[in-house]
Amino acid sequence: MSYDLFNNLQEWGCVLDQVQKIREDGALDSHQEGLARLARYPFNWQLRETALRAIAELKRPTEEVLRIAVQIMADENNDLETRILAGNAVSSVLSNGHGTISDVARFAATECIRDLLARQEPPVLHSSARMWYQCVVSVPTPTGR
């Protein structure tokens, strides 16, 4: 079951502690809805970055967390560090998907990385995007394609 146990995000110190606790308990996969909400929350960079790091650790990620990470990675209005963390999460989700990510979602995420490589972006983002792209294209899809 995935649910959101993170109540008031303005009490962000408590939320960071909760994420650490569920990480230690090995229960991140059970809290993907909450992690998605934290990643979408634009008013606290610490919450967003913590959520993106946690998303990268998921063993059975949902397409929703992948979609959110892709959006953050591609959004030029986000700071560079957040975009790189999101890209790392995308790469990890696609690598760790174990059949939970559809070929359609996998293709869309890969195309977003390819689009990043085709745009004028800071060199550090391009370097990271090349690494993500190599990682995701080398992972066989569940259907073997």
NUSE-23344 format. One line per 3 residues: number of its first residue (from 1); their letters; for each residue x negated, y, z of N, C-alpha, C, O, CB. Coordinates in Angstrom, 3 decimals. Glycine has a CB too. Layout:
BEGIN
NUM) A) X/Y/Z/X/Y/Z/X/Y/Z/X/Y/Z/X/Y/Z | ...;
REM end
This chain:
BEGIN
1) MSY) -0.839/-1.185/0.000/0.000/0.000/0.000/-0.882/1.246/0.000/-1.869/1.323/0.731/0.953/0.000/1.218 | -0.520/2.197/-0.811/-1.246/3.456/-0.867/-0.339/4.535/-0.300/0.793/4.703/-0.752/-1.697/3.798/-2.328 | -0.829/5.254/0.676/-0.045/6.348/1.225/-0.979/7.461/1.647/-2.201/7.314/1.650/0.818/5.877/2.412;
4) DLF) -0.368/8.583/2.006/-1.130/9.782/2.338/-1.064/10.016/3.838/-0.042/10.467/4.355/-0.597/11.015/1.566 | -2.142/9.714/4.533/-2.167/9.927/5.983/-2.736/11.280/6.365/-2.767/11.628/7.546/-2.970/8.841/6.649 | -3.183/12.041/5.388/-3.788/13.338/5.665/-2.699/14.395/5.751/-2.141/14.801/4.732/-4.825/13.709/4.580;
7) NNL) -2.402/14.833/6.941/-1.300/15.762/7.142/-1.684/17.179/6.735/-1.742/17.487/5.545/-0.854/15.740/8.594 | -1.939/18.020/7.687/-2.220/19.429/7.457/-3.655/19.600/6.959/-4.608/19.388/7.708/-1.990/20.247/8.746 | -3.798/19.978/5.713/-5.135/20.121/5.131/-5.867/21.346/5.655/-7.073/21.480/5.447/-5.038/20.196/3.624;
10) QEW) -5.159/22.235/6.328/-5.839/23.382/6.929/-6.637/22.942/8.158/-7.546/23.647/8.597/-4.818/24.477/7.314 | -6.299/21.787/8.703/-7.077/21.184/9.791/-8.131/20.283/9.145/-8.199/19.086/9.423/-6.150/20.369/10.796 | -8.944/20.879/8.283/-9.815/20.106/7.405/-10.885/19.307/8.137/-11.315/18.269/7.634/-10.470/21.017/6.434;
13) GCV) -11.323/19.751/9.295/-12.309/18.991/10.064/-11.757/17.631/10.467/-12.460/16.623/10.396/-12.736/19.774/11.309 | -10.502/17.605/10.888/-9.844/16.337/11.248/-9.695/15.454/10.016/-9.853/14.236/10.096/-8.457/16.598/11.890 | -9.394/16.062/8.895/-9.221/15.301/7.651/-10.551/14.656/7.245/-10.582/13.492/6.847/-8.691/16.222/6.510;
16) LDQ) -11.637/15.407/7.344/-12.952/14.845/7.015/-13.270/13.660/7.922/-13.821/12.655/7.473/-14.050/15.923/7.142 | -12.917/13.788/9.204/-13.120/12.677/10.146/-12.272/11.463/9.754/-12.729/10.323/9.842/-12.773/13.122/11.584 | -11.028/11.720/9.319/-10.154/10.615/8.903/-10.734/9.883/7.695/-10.725/8.653/7.647/-8.743/11.140/8.573;
19) VQK) -11.236/10.637/6.725/-11.821/10.015/5.538/-13.018/9.162/5.948/-13.174/8.036/5.475/-12.244/11.091/4.499 | -13.855/9.695/6.821/-15.009/8.931/7.278/-14.570/7.646/7.981/-15.186/6.596/7.795/-15.872/9.782/8.216 | -13.530/7.723/8.773/-13.030/6.549/9.497/-12.505/5.484/8.528/-12.817/4.302/8.678/-11.918/6.962/10.480;
22) IRE) -11.716/5.895/7.543/-11.195/4.887/6.608/-12.307/4.334/5.714/-12.235/3.189/5.266/-10.075/5.490/5.739 | -13.326/5.141/5.459/-14.498/4.652/4.722/-15.197/3.570/5.547/-15.504/2.494/5.033/-15.487/5.822/4.397 | -15.443/3.855/6.810/-16.097/2.889/7.698/-15.273/1.614/7.857/-15.827/0.521/7.981/-16.343/3.517/9.067;
25) DGA) -13.948/1.757/7.852/-13.048/0.607/7.979/-12.912/-0.177/6.674/-12.300/-1.245/6.646/-11.678/1.071/8.438 | -13.488/0.360/5.590/-13.367/-0.296/4.291/-11.966/-0.224/3.727/-11.541/-1.112/2.988/-13.785/-1.728/4.400 | -11.243/0.836/4.073/-9.830/0.943/3.696/-9.552/2.062/2.686/-8.406/2.492/2.555/-8.995/1.170/4.931;
28) LDS) -10.557/2.531/1.983/-10.337/3.629/1.038/-9.274/3.294/0.000/-8.459/4.147/-0.350/-11.635/3.982/0.340 | -9.277/2.059/-0.494/-8.318/1.682/-1.533/-6.876/1.815/-1.070/-5.981/2.006/-1.893/-8.574/0.264/-1.982 | -6.640/1.719/0.214/-5.283/1.823/0.752/-4.814/3.267/0.890/-3.658/3.515/1.236/-5.212/1.140/2.096;
31) HQE) -5.694/4.209/0.624/-5.360/5.620/0.833/-5.594/6.459/-0.418/-5.974/7.626/-0.326/-6.175/6.183/1.985 | -5.370/5.872/-1.570/-5.647/6.578/-2.822/-4.718/7.757/-3.055/-5.136/8.768/-3.620/-5.541/5.626/-3.979 | -3.474/7.647/-2.633/-2.551/8.774/-2.795/-3.061/9.992/-2.016/-3.030/11.114/-2.521/-1.125/8.384/-2.320;
34) GLA) -3.521/9.765/-0.802/-4.067/10.860/0.005/-5.353/11.407/-0.572/-5.562/12.620/-0.593/-4.305/10.398/1.423 | -6.225/10.518/-1.043/-7.472/10.974/-1.658/-7.182/11.807/-2.906/-7.870/12.791/-3.177/-8.372/9.772/-2.016 | -6.172/11.412/-3.650/-5.788/12.184/-4.841/-5.333/13.584/-4.439/-5.678/14.567/-5.094/-4.664/11.458/-5.627;
37) RLA) -4.559/13.669/-3.363/-4.093/14.983/-2.891/-5.285/15.830/-2.450/-5.338/17.022/-2.753/-3.079/14.824/-1.719 | -6.237/15.232/-1.741/-7.422/15.988/-1.316/-8.217/16.489/-2.517/-8.678/17.630/-2.528/-8.317/15.120/-0.420 | -8.376/15.648/-3.514/-9.138/16.042/-4.707/-8.455/17.178/-5.457/-9.123/18.039/-6.029/-9.323/14.843/-5.641;
40) RYP) -7.126/17.182/-5.456/-6.380/18.241/-6.148/-6.343/19.553/-5.362/-6.039/20.602/-5.929/-4.962/17.776/-6.419 | -6.646/19.504/-4.077/-6.518/20.673/-3.199/-7.622/21.691/-3.508/-8.790/21.442/-3.208/-6.580/20.246/-1.705 | -7.265/22.830/-4.103/-8.292/23.762/-4.585/-8.824/24.735/-3.531/-9.732/25.516/-3.816/-7.742/24.545/-5.722;
43) FNW) -8.269/24.696/-2.317/-8.593/25.740/-1.342/-9.696/25.373/-0.360/-10.030/26.168/0.518/-7.374/26.091/-0.579 | -10.269/24.173/-0.497/-11.345/23.785/0.404/-12.299/22.862/-0.345/-11.966/21.709/-0.620/-10.785/23.092/1.684 | -13.461/23.358/-0.669/-14.420/22.585/-1.461/-14.888/21.337/-0.727/-15.183/20.323/-1.361/-15.619/23.448/-1.821;
46) QLR) -14.961/21.393/0.600/-15.419/20.229/1.349/-14.438/19.062/1.230/-14.846/17.907/1.107/-15.620/20.595/2.816 | -13.156/19.371/1.267/-12.151/18.318/1.102/-12.224/17.716/-0.297/-12.178/16.497/-0.466/-10.739/18.873/1.367 | -12.339/18.588/-1.297/-12.407/18.094/-2.682/-13.628/17.208/-2.885/-13.523/16.118/-3.448/-12.443/19.270/-3.676;
49) ETA) -14.771/17.669/-2.433/-15.993/16.899/-2.641/-15.969/15.583/-1.862/-16.439/14.560/-2.359/-17.210/17.724/-2.231 | -15.430/15.606/-0.661/-15.308/14.380/0.129/-14.392/13.388/-0.586/-14.689/12.196/-0.655/-14.767/14.692/1.547 | -13.289/13.885/-1.111/-12.353/13.014/-1.835/-13.008/12.432/-3.080/-12.845/11.245/-3.364/-11.081/13.789/-2.222;
52) LRA) -13.736/13.238/-3.819/-14.383/12.741/-5.039/-15.446/11.691/-4.717/-15.596/10.708/-5.442/-15.015/13.904/-5.820 | -16.175/11.902/-3.637/-17.162/10.886/-3.226/-16.460/9.582/-2.830/-16.933/8.490/-3.147/-18.024/11.410/-2.041 | -15.339/9.712/-2.141/-14.577/8.523/-1.732/-13.973/7.817/-2.946/-13.963/6.587/-3.001/-13.460/8.912/-0.740;
55) IAE) -13.478/8.569/-3.904/-12.913/7.981/-5.119/-13.970/7.154/-5.844/-13.668/6.097/-6.398/-12.357/9.080/-6.052 | -15.199/7.636/-5.837/-16.289/6.902/-6.497/-16.559/5.554/-5.827/-17.166/4.673/-6.436/-17.568/7.744/-6.492 | -16.119/5.386/-4.596/-16.344/4.137/-3.857/-15.194/3.140/-3.960/-15.298/2.027/-3.446/-16.590/4.450/-2.412;
58) LKR) -14.112/3.518/-4.609/-12.946/2.635/-4.668/-13.268/1.329/-5.391/-13.996/1.311/-6.384/-11.782/3.341/-5.362 | -12.714/0.253/-4.874/-12.916/-1.062/-5.485/-11.810/-1.378/-6.498/-12.059/-2.039/-7.506/-12.964/-2.151/-4.399 | -10.598/-0.908/-6.229/-9.465/-1.144/-7.116/-8.745/0.192/-7.361/-7.630/0.404/-6.886/-8.486/-2.209/-6.506;
61) PTE) -9.402/1.083/-8.108/-8.853/2.427/-8.314/-7.580/2.416/-9.148/-7.358/1.537/-9.982/-9.883/3.310/-8.980 | -6.759/3.418/-8.893/-5.547/3.604/-9.686/-5.836/4.558/-10.835/-6.824/5.292/-10.820/-4.385/4.138/-8.810 | -4.964/4.534/-11.820/-5.126/5.462/-12.942/-4.902/6.900/-12.516/-5.437/7.819/-13.137/-4.168/5.104/-14.066;
64) EVL) -4.122/7.108/-11.471/-3.877/8.461/-10.970/-5.172/9.100/-10.466/-5.451/10.254/-10.791/-2.826/8.433/-9.846 | -5.962/8.377/-9.682/-7.219/8.973/-9.194/-8.184/9.193/-10.356/-8.940/10.165/-10.358/-7.877/8.067/-8.115 | -8.164/8.302/-11.338/-9.002/8.506/-12.525/-8.573/9.767/-13.255/-9.417/10.584/-13.624/-8.923/7.287/-13.471;
67) RIA) -7.286/9.936/-13.467/-6.766/11.110/-14.182/-7.167/12.400/-13.476/-7.573/13.361/-14.129/-5.234/11.032/-14.307 | -7.058/12.431/-12.168/-7.407/13.632/-11.403/-8.903/13.921/-11.512/-9.300/15.068/-11.714/-7.001/13.467/-9.921 | -9.720/12.900/-11.381/-11.171/13.095/-11.492/-11.543/13.603/-12.889/-12.404/14.472/-13.025/-11.920/11.774/-11.187;
70) VQI) -10.903/13.066/-13.914/-11.170/13.520/-15.288/-10.791/14.989/-15.436/-11.543/15.763/-16.029/-10.389/12.657/-16.317 | -9.637/15.382/-14.906/-9.204/16.781/-14.994/-10.208/17.715/-14.320/-10.548/18.765/-14.864/-7.818/16.954/-14.355 | -10.674/17.330/-13.146/-11.630/18.165/-12.420/-12.946/18.252/-13.189/-13.532/19.328/-13.308/-11.872/17.607/-10.999;
73) MAD) -13.406/17.113/-13.710/-14.656/17.070/-14.465/-14.591/18.000/-15.687/-15.565/18.690/-15.990/-14.962/15.624/-14.908 | -13.483/18.020/-16.368/-13.354/18.775/-17.614/-13.048/20.260/-17.402/-13.259/21.060/-18.313/-12.274/18.163/-18.461 | -12.566/20.639/-16.242/-12.117/22.002/-15.990/-13.301/22.942/-15.790/-14.002/22.866/-14.781/-11.202/22.043/-14.768;
76) ENN) -13.513/23.813/-16.746/-14.614/24.769/-16.705/-14.488/25.777/-15.565/-15.461/26.451/-15.225/-14.697/25.500/-18.016 | -13.297/25.887/-14.972/-13.104/26.809/-13.856/-13.604/26.245/-12.528/-13.719/26.979/-11.547/-11.644/27.163/-13.734 | -13.898/24.961/-12.494/-14.467/24.359/-11.290/-15.960/24.609/-11.249/-16.609/24.748/-12.286/-14.172/22.848/-11.234;
79) DLE) -16.503/24.666/-10.033/-17.948/24.869/-9.927/-18.674/23.622/-10.435/-18.108/22.531/-10.496/-18.359/25.185/-8.456 | -19.914/23.811/-10.789/-20.714/22.771/-11.422/-20.866/21.534/-10.543/-20.739/20.409/-11.028/-22.075/23.315/-11.773 | -21.134/21.733/-9.265/-21.315/20.594/-8.368/-20.048/19.742/-8.280/-20.118/18.513/-8.281/-21.715/21.078/-6.975;
82) TRI) -18.908/20.392/-8.205/-17.641/19.663/-8.140/-17.403/18.894/-9.436/-16.953/17.748/-9.405/-16.470/20.631/-7.870 | -17.700/19.514/-10.565/-17.529/18.822/-11.852/-18.436/17.606/-11.951/-18.033/16.568/-12.477/-17.812/19.777/-13.016 | -19.653/17.728/-11.453/-20.587/16.594/-11.494/-20.107/15.482/-10.563/-20.161/14.307/-10.925/-22.018/17.046/-11.099;
85) LAG) -19.641/15.840/-9.376/-19.091/14.825/-8.473/-17.889/14.126/-9.104/-17.728/12.913/-8.975/-18.689/15.461/-7.132 | -17.050/14.900/-9.784/-15.889/14.310/-10.457/-16.332/13.370/-11.571/-15.765/12.289/-11.732/-14.977/15.410/-11.026 | -17.333/13.770/-12.334/-17.851/12.902/-13.387/-18.449/11.623/-12.828/-18.283/10.552/-13.410/-18.887/13.635/-14.204;
88) NAV) -19.145/11.729/-11.704/-19.674/10.537/-11.049/-18.529/9.617/-10.631/-18.619/8.396/-10.763/-20.532/10.924/-9.825 | -17.453/10.219/-10.127/-16.285/9.431/-9.729/-15.656/8.748/-10.946/-15.278/7.578/-10.874/-15.243/10.328/-9.020 | -15.543/9.463/-12.050/-14.991/8.887/-13.284/-15.827/7.695/-13.719/-15.293/6.623/-14.005/-14.937/9.945/-14.415;
91) SSV) -17.122/7.883/-13.768/-18.019/6.805/-14.177/-17.886/5.599/-13.251/-17.826/4.460/-13.716/-19.470/7.296/-14.196 | -17.841/5.846/-11.955/-17.703/4.745/-10.991/-16.357/4.049/-11.117/-16.286/2.820/-11.087/-17.881/5.262/-9.567 | -15.290/4.825/-11.258/-13.953/4.229/-11.394/-13.903/3.331/-12.629/-13.361/2.227/-12.578/-12.864/5.335/-11.486;
94) LSN) -14.466/3.804/-13.723/-14.444/2.993/-14.937/-15.325/1.757/-14.799/-15.034/0.717/-15.391/-14.894/3.823/-16.132 | -16.383/1.865/-14.034/-17.263/0.721/-13.809/-16.685/-0.257/-12.792/-16.873/-1.468/-12.908/-18.625/1.198/-13.345 | -15.981/0.279/-11.794/-15.463/-0.541/-10.703/-14.011/-0.954/-10.899/-13.435/-1.597/-10.022/-15.598/0.199/-9.409;
97) GHG) -13.410/-0.600/-12.025/-11.980/-0.777/-12.225/-11.439/-2.175/-12.073/-10.271/-2.340/-11.722/-11.639/-0.311/-13.530 | -12.241/-3.189/-12.323/-11.817/-4.580/-12.153/-10.401/-4.839/-12.670/-9.596/-5.492/-12.006/-11.897/-4.963/-10.692 | -10.115/-4.331/-13.837/-8.824/-4.603/-14.453/-7.692/-3.706/-14.000/-6.557/-3.891/-14.441/-8.453/-5.991/-14.192;
100) TIS) -7.962/-2.730/-13.127/-6.880/-1.866/-12.651/-6.670/-0.653/-13.555/-5.664/0.045/-13.432/-7.173/-1.401/-11.233 | -7.598/-0.403/-14.449/-7.508/0.740/-15.354/-7.195/0.216/-16.752/-7.894/-0.650/-17.277/-8.834/1.580/-15.348 | -6.138/0.756/-17.339/-5.733/0.306/-18.675/-6.747/0.747/-19.723/-7.521/1.679/-19.507/-4.338/0.850/-19.029;
103) DVA) -6.727/0.063/-20.856/-7.611/0.443/-21.961/-7.311/1.860/-22.434/-8.222/2.589/-22.828/-7.469/-0.546/-23.129 | -6.040/2.256/-22.398/-5.652/3.602/-22.838/-6.276/4.657/-21.926/-6.837/5.641/-22.409/-4.108/3.750/-22.854 | -6.180/4.455/-20.601/-6.750/5.412/-19.651/-8.273/5.416/-19.737/-8.906/6.467/-19.639/-6.300/5.082/-18.215;
106) RFA) -8.849/4.251/-19.919/-10.303/4.109/-20.061/-10.773/4.887/-21.298/-11.769/5.609/-21.240/-10.708/2.599/-20.171 | -10.057/4.736/-22.406/-10.408/5.427/-23.648/-10.292/6.937/-23.468/-11.172/7.683/-23.900/-9.503/4.956/-24.807 | -9.201/7.397/-22.827/-8.995/8.833/-22.630/-10.112/9.433/-21.782/-10.595/10.524/-22.084/-7.634/9.094/-21.970;
109) ATE) -10.524/8.741/-20.735/-11.604/9.242/-19.882/-12.926/9.285/-20.644/-13.691/10.243/-20.527/-11.747/8.367/-18.628 | -13.182/8.247/-21.418/-14.418/8.203/-22.210/-14.431/9.327/-23.235/-15.466/9.956/-23.453/-14.568/6.838/-22.915 | -13.297/9.580/-23.860/-13.201/10.675/-24.826/-13.435/12.031/-24.164/-14.034/12.922/-24.767/-11.834/10.659/-25.508;
112) CIR) -12.970/12.187/-22.937/-13.190/13.444/-22.218/-14.679/13.665/-21.973/-15.175/14.784/-22.102/-12.424/13.447/-20.881 | -15.385/12.599/-21.620/-16.836/12.707/-21.438/-17.496/13.066/-22.770/-18.391/13.910/-22.816/-17.425/11.378/-20.876 | -17.057/12.427/-23.844/-17.608/12.727/-25.170/-17.345/14.186/-25.537/-18.215/14.843/-26.110/-16.999/11.787/-26.239;
115) DLL) -16.158/14.698/-25.215/-15.838/16.103/-25.479/-16.766/17.042/-24.705/-17.190/18.075/-25.225/-14.377/16.392/-25.113 | -17.077/16.675/-23.460/-18.016/17.481/-22.670/-19.369/17.575/-23.372/-19.999/18.632/-23.404/-18.192/16.881/-21.260 | -19.796/16.447/-23.930/-21.091/16.416/-24.613/-21.092/17.272/-25.876/-22.142/17.755/-26.300/-21.463/14.983/-24.963;
118) ARQ) -19.921/17.459/-26.475/-19.825/18.230/-27.709/-19.708/19.736/-27.448/-19.883/20.538/-28.366/-18.632/17.754/-28.519 | -19.414/20.121/-26.207/-19.235/21.537/-25.868/-20.516/22.139/-25.318/-21.427/21.434/-24.884/-18.106/21.705/-24.854 | -20.556/23.457/-25.349/-21.649/24.201/-24.697/-21.402/24.133/-23.211/-20.447/24.723/-22.706/-21.734/25.700/-25.193;
121) EPP) -22.245/23.427/-22.517/-22.143/23.281/-21.072/-23.546/23.445/-20.489/-24.530/23.331/-21.220/-21.515/21.895/-20.676 | -23.653/23.708/-19.198/-24.985/23.806/-18.583/-25.773/22.506/-18.785/-25.194/21.420/-18.771/-24.862/24.125/-17.070 | -27.073/22.616/-18.969/-27.896/21.424/-19.231/-27.740/20.321/-18.184/-27.739/19.140/-18.532/-29.344/21.822/-19.309;
124) VLH) -27.608/20.686/-16.916/-27.472/19.661/-15.881/-26.166/18.876/-16.056/-26.124/17.678/-15.774/-27.522/20.305/-14.482 | -25.111/19.537/-16.515/-23.844/18.841/-16.759/-23.982/17.932/-17.977/-23.485/16.806/-17.968/-22.684/19.857/-16.966 | -24.648/18.408/-19.015/-24.884/17.571/-20.200/-25.695/16.336/-19.844/-25.394/15.232/-20.299/-25.606/18.372/-21.289;
127) SSA) -26.714/16.528/-19.037/-27.546/15.400/-18.630/-26.713/14.364/-17.872/-26.820/13.164/-18.123/-28.720/15.885/-17.759 | -25.898/14.837/-16.958/-25.020/13.932/-16.207/-24.018/13.260/-17.140/-23.778/12.058/-17.030/-24.278/14.697/-15.092 | -23.436/14.024/-18.050/-22.442/13.464/-18.976/-23.052/12.384/-19.865/-22.397/11.387/-20.166/-21.840/14.573/-19.846;
130) RMW) -24.296/12.575/-20.283/-24.966/11.521/-21.070/-25.092/10.242/-20.244/-24.874/9.144/-20.756/-26.373/11.995/-21.541 | -25.442/10.386/-18.977/-25.552/9.227/-18.095/-24.187/8.554/-17.907/-24.090/7.329/-17.974/-26.134/9.645/-16.730 | -23.132/9.348/-17.673/-21.792/8.780/-17.495/-21.371/8.036/-18.745/-20.841/6.927/-18.684/-20.768/9.878/-17.159;
133) YQC) -21.618/8.673/-19.885/-21.189/8.065/-21.147/-21.890/6.722/-21.358/-21.248/5.734/-21.712/-21.478/9.013/-22.332 | -23.189/6.688/-21.145/-23.927/5.427/-21.292/-23.388/4.366/-20.343/-23.286/3.194/-20.705/-25.424/5.646/-21.035 | -23.049/4.776/-19.148/-22.528/3.841/-18.154/-21.173/3.285/-18.579/-20.948/2.077/-18.493/-22.410/4.524/-16.790;
136) VVS) -20.280/4.139/-19.031/-18.926/3.668/-19.339/-18.850/2.904/-20.655/-18.022/2.002/-20.785/-17.973/4.839/-19.385 | -19.682/3.234/-21.629/-19.613/2.488/-22.886/-20.291/1.131/-22.766/-20.066/0.247/-23.593/-20.253/3.290/-24.013 | -21.122/0.963/-21.738/-21.787/-0.337/-21.566/-20.947/-1.305/-20.735/-21.297/-2.480/-20.625/-23.150/-0.145/-20.907;
139) VPT) -19.855/-0.835/-20.153/-18.978/-1.702/-19.345/-17.973/-2.362/-20.273/-17.235/-1.665/-20.970/-18.243/-0.890/-18.215 | -17.925/-3.699/-20.302/-16.941/-4.365/-21.146/-15.531/-4.125/-20.604/-15.321/-4.076/-19.392/-17.237/-5.877/-21.234 | -14.584/-3.978/-21.502/-13.196/-3.818/-21.073/-12.647/-5.179/-20.660/-13.183/-6.211/-21.063/-12.327/-3.188/-22.205;
142) PTG) -11.581/-5.191/-19.859/-11.017/-6.452/-19.415/-10.582/-7.362/-20.573/-10.565/-8.584/-20.424/-9.847/-6.183/-18.517 | -10.235/-6.777/-21.717/-9.814/-7.573/-22.854/-11.002/-7.997/-23.700/-10.839/-8.690/-24.704/-8.821/-6.800/-23.698 | -12.211/-7.579/-23.291/-13.420/-7.980/-24.001/-13.764/-7.123/-25.197/-14.689/-7.445/-25.942/-13.287/-9.372/-24.441;
145) R) -13.027/-6.021/-25.398/-13.313/-5.147/-26.548/-14.320/-4.113/-26.201/-14.679/-3.293/-27.046/-12.061/-4.477/-27.047;
REM end
